[in-house]
Amino acid sequence: MPERDPGPSVKDKELYEELRDEGNSKEKSARIANAAAARGRSDVGKKGGESGSYDDWTVDDLRKRAAELDIEGRSEMKKDELIEALRSH
């Protein structure tokens, strides 16, 4: 299978390919690969978030976040579907 060319905006093409092979979206793979190139691969996962678990969010808050990320079908999704869509984005 020929190697995919993610374009010039992706800084760590090897990591991008690994992430795509795992099933991640193009956007997510590029975001992670570029962060790894800027800060180093070992530092990318250390940042951590402050928003808490999506399980603790209300459906309205989940839908607002899904809207910010332009996730299609969010208005019809149940809470567990919203959480899955947000986590896999």
C-alpha positions in Angstrom: 0.0 0.0 0.0 1.5 3.4 -0.9 2.2 5.8 1.9 -0.3 8.6 2.3 1.1 12.1 2.0 -0.5 14.3 4.7 0.8 17.5 3.1 3.4 20.1 4.3 1.4 21.2 7.3 2.1 17.9 9.2 5.5 18.1 10.9 5.9 14.4 12.1 4.8 12.4 9.1 5.8 9.0 10.7 3.7 9.6 13.8 0.8 10.9 11.6 0.9 7.6 9.6 0.9 5.5 12.8 -2.1 7.4 14.2 -4.0 7.1 10.9 -3.3 3.3 10.9 -4.8 3.1 14.4 -8.0 4.6 13.0 -7.7 8.2 14.1 -9.1 11.0 12.0 -6.9 13.1 9.7 -7.5 16.1 11.9 -6.7 14.4 15.2 -3.6 12.7 13.7 -2.2 15.9 12.4 -2.9 17.7 15.6 -1.1 15.1 17.7 1.8 14.8 15.2 2.4 18.5 15.1 2.3 18.8 18.9 4.8 15.9 19.1 7.1 17.7 16.6 6.9 20.9 18.6 7.3 19.6 22.1 8.7 16.1 21.7 6.8 12.9 21.6 7.2 12.1 25.3 5.7 15.5 26.4 2.6 15.3 24.3 0.6 13.0 26.6 1.7 14.8 29.8 -0.2 18.0 29.4 -3.6 16.7 30.7 -6.9 18.6 30.8 -8.8 20.5 33.4 -12.3 19.9 32.1 -13.0 16.7 33.9 -14.6 13.5 32.5 -17.2 13.8 29.8 -19.3 11.5 31.9 -19.8 14.3 34.4 -21.0 16.8 31.8 -24.6 17.5 31.0 -26.1 16.7 27.6 -26.4 20.4 26.9 -22.7 20.9 27.6 -21.7 17.9 25.5 -23.8 19.2 22.6 -22.2 22.7 22.9 -18.7 21.1 22.8 -19.8 18.9 19.8 -21.0 22.1 18.1 -17.6 23.8 18.6 -16.0 20.8 17.0 -18.7 20.7 14.2 -19.6 17.0 14.9 -22.5 16.1 12.6 -25.7 14.6 14.0 -25.1 15.9 17.5 -28.6 17.2 18.0 -30.0 13.7 17.7 -27.3 11.9 19.8 -27.9 10.5 23.3 -25.4 11.2 26.0 -23.3 8.1 25.5 -23.2 8.7 21.7 -22.0 12.3 22.3 -19.3 11.2 24.6 -18.1 8.6 22.1 -18.1 11.2 19.3 -16.2 13.7 21.4 -13.6 11.1 22.5 -13.0 9.8 19.0 -12.8 13.3 17.4 
